Amino acid sequence: MEKQALSTFQEYRADKFTKKIVFKKESHTAFVLNFGPGHQLPTHNHPGATLYLTVLEGSGFMIADGVETPVKAGDLVRVEGHEAFAYRSADDARSSLSVVLIDTPSEEYAKNI
């Protein structure tokens, strides 16, 4: 068993979002995404994967296949790999997402940013 405090991975930058890897094992990756006010994760997908995102702090908007859904701390969202996905933090506060990526498509999806 391994334990990590997700708060230690909540690192914010004024100019862009950050991605901090928490666990990486075989084809699964867990990480934290951190966004300043109004920061956005570009639209992308995860071919062959499933993504689970939990809002740890703040609020924003999940966008999947062009449909925008408001989310807030405590919400859990599932995104299938074929869906075109993006996230935008609310304009008035920072936000963090805990993400579990199952069947990571490639090493490019499992790096710190």
N, C-alpha and C positions, 0 to 999 in steps of 0.2 A: 504494500500500500504506500502511496505517496500523498502528501497533503501540501497544498499551497494556499496562501492567503491572496485572493484575487486583488485586494486593495494594493498590494505591492506591484502589480502590473498596470495600475491606473496612472499612466504617465501622459500628461497633456503638453501639447506644443501650441504656440499661438498661430503658427503658419500652416499646419496641416494635421491630419489625424495620425495616430500611432497604432501600431499593431505589435503586441508583445506575446510571444509564444510561452504558454504555461506548461503544457505537456505535448510531446510528440512521440508516438509509438506506432510502429509499423505504418498502417494506412490511416491512422486517426490523429487529428491534431486539435488541441484545445488552446485558445488564445483569447486575449482581451483587446478589443478595439476601443480607442479613446478619441473623442471628438470635441473640439472647441465649438462655441456657438456658431451655427450655420455651416460647419464643415460637412463635406459629403464624401461618401465612399462611391467611386465611380460604378456605373452599371457593368456587371460582369456575370458570369455563371460558373458553375462548378461541375463540369461534365461527369456523370456517373456517381456523384456524391449526394449526400444529404447534409444539410446544415441546420443546427439548432442554435438560436440566438436568444439570450436572456438579457433584458435591459437591467443593468446593475444600478445605474444612476442616470437621472435626467429624463429627457423625452426627445422624441423625434418622429421620423416617418420611415417606415419600411416600404420600399417600392419593389414589387415583383410583377414582371410582365406588364409594366405600365400602370398597375393599380397601386395607389398610395394609401397606406394604412397608418394612422397615428398609433404610436406606442409610448409607454411610460415605464418607469421602474417597476419591476416585478412581472412584466409581460414576457412570455415565451413564444417564439415564432419558429416554425419549421419551414424551410425552403428546400425544394427539390433541385437537384443539379442542373436540370434543363431550363429552369426559370431564370430569366434575366433579372438580376437582383441589384439593388442599391439601397443605401441608407443615408438619410440627411438628419443631422442634429437640429433641434429647435434653435431658432435665431437668438434666444435670450439666455441660454445656459449650455454648459458642457454636458456630455453624456458618455456613458461607457456601456459596452456590450460584451458579455461573456459568450464565446462562440465555440461550439464543438462541431468539427468538420469530420464526417465519417466517410471513409473511402476517398481520402485526399487525392485529387487528380494528378498532381505532380509536386515536386519539391518547391516550385515557385509559390505555391499556396501556403507553405509552412515556414516562412521566413519573417523575422522581425522587420518592421518598417519604422 
